[in-house]
């Protein structure tokens, strides 16, 4: 795939004109310009070899996969993810014994609270290493919806009760302290001939270790097997079995897109542009072509000028959130951008064969703004950015 990235400076005036054409005035223009700012830092990233090399934590997860073959997925995961050894309970994160295990790596077996995270369908939990343009990343697949929500609470809410919206079927966990990797590092350190074992020596080495987060922090994805974005199979004219199968594939490619932009650009946001790109990669990865109507259903804006309650777009309103007058305009921009992208997919479709190709498409789309993608000029801009004639 030969992609030519043309880094022309899109003027504020062009974006303002697009917003005005969509009906924005005054402060609405300013709100949307700020919300839709493209903060992907490209620099010379187009010269990076794709796919990217695996991050260091992947080697440890390869070992967990081997252990899962004999011990089962849950048993293999309870070691690196110690939160799976605790129930969901109010104020448990303040308990000294919980904190000693989760924050200081103390053994789990002596803690009275470590009764295990309860599961409805433990046999429906698996994990794998999913290949993405940003390298492989661990994915934990949870077949039961309640189990999925509890795994999310355990890993991102410190085992505290909390709300997990039904429209959210995947969660990226980053900066996760993996104590198994720390203890593996300690064992290897103690085995070196030039090291005198002892708590004082290890205490000094530990202080050095914590400065190198790549040696003990992991990133992984938790996904559910339910319908993507909470959209029913009947809505899309599919059988439940087919839609559940496709939903999982969409989630894998969607989260893989976020992982790629995070590694390459240091950015992974709850923002319309990010979600448009990630859903594009998800839908095309699942069915081989892009469908704007699917994206609009996923966002909850399939009806004209209406935001369906529970749709995903309401979770991407920004911080501070877009005003009640600006938010409907964002919906209109999303619809136009999706429809333009569907038309562009005719010539993008042949360029999605490899992980490198898919990474280049994500990178190319990440050079644009929602205003550009929603404009009448979108087709020409997409042609130009891909060097298409």
C-alpha positions, 0 to 999 in steps of 0.5 A: 500500500502506497500512502502519501500523507500530505501534511497541509495546514488546515486553517481554522477558517475552513473548519469554521466555515464547515461548522457554519454550514452545519448551522453552528453560530458564535460560541457553538463554533468555538466549542466544536473547534475545541472539541474537534481539535486533532491532537494526534502528534504525527511528526515523522511517524509515517516512517515507522515500521508497521506493525510495531514490535510487541511491548515487553509485557507480551512475553509474560502473557505468552507464559500465561497462555501456556499455563491456561492450557493446563490450569484453565484461563481463570487460574492463569489470570488470578496470578497476574491480576490479583484483583480477581481474587476479591469480590466486588464490595463497597470500601474494600479498596480501603481495607489494609489487607486488600491494599497490601496485596494490590498495592504492595504485592503481599501474598493473597493466601493469607487474606480473609477477603480473598474469597474470589471474584464470583462468576456466573459463567467461569467457563466462558472466560478465555484470553488471547494475544490479539495482533494489531498494527501496534503489536500484539495485546492481551485480550480477556474475553468474558462471555457473561455480561454480569461477569464482564462488568465485574471484571471491569470493576475489579480491574479499573474500580479497585473491586468497588461497585460502580456503573458500567454502561450497557453500551460499553462492551470493551475496556482497555486497562493500562498502567496495570501493575503486574506483581508476578512480573515484579517477582519474576524480576526479583528472582532473576536479580537474586540469581545473578552471581554479582548480587548479594541476596537480602531485603536491603539489597532488594529494597534498593533494586526495587526503587530502581525498578519502579522507575522503569514501568515497562518492566512491570506495567501491563496493558490489556483489553477486556471484552464481552461477547454480547451485542456490540454497543448494545444494538440488537441483532434484529435491528441490523437484520442478523441472527443473534449467533451471527451478530454475537460473532461479528460483535466480538470481531468488531470489538477486537479491531476497534480496541486494536485501533485505539491501542495503535494510536496510543502507542504511535501518537500517545493518544487514546480519547473518548472523542468522536474522531477516535471512535469514528476511526476505531469503528471504521476499523472494527466494521471493516475488519468484521464484514470487509466493508464499511457501513455508515448505518451500523456506525450511526446505530452504534452511536445512538444517532440513527434517527434524524437529529435524535440522540437515542438514550443509551447510545455511545455518543453521549459518552463522548461529549467531551470535558467540559461537555458540549452544550445542549446546542452544540451537541446536536451539531456534533451528531450531524457532523458524525452522520455526514462524516460516516456517510462520506467515509462509506463512499470513500471505503470503495477505494480504501477497501483494497488497502486493508489486507495486512496489519501494516495496511490497516495501520497506515489507514488509521494513521491517514484518517488520524491526520484529518478532523471531523469537520474535514470528514463531514465536509463536501470536500471529504472525498477529495481530501481522502483521495489526496491523503491516500495519493489516489487519483 
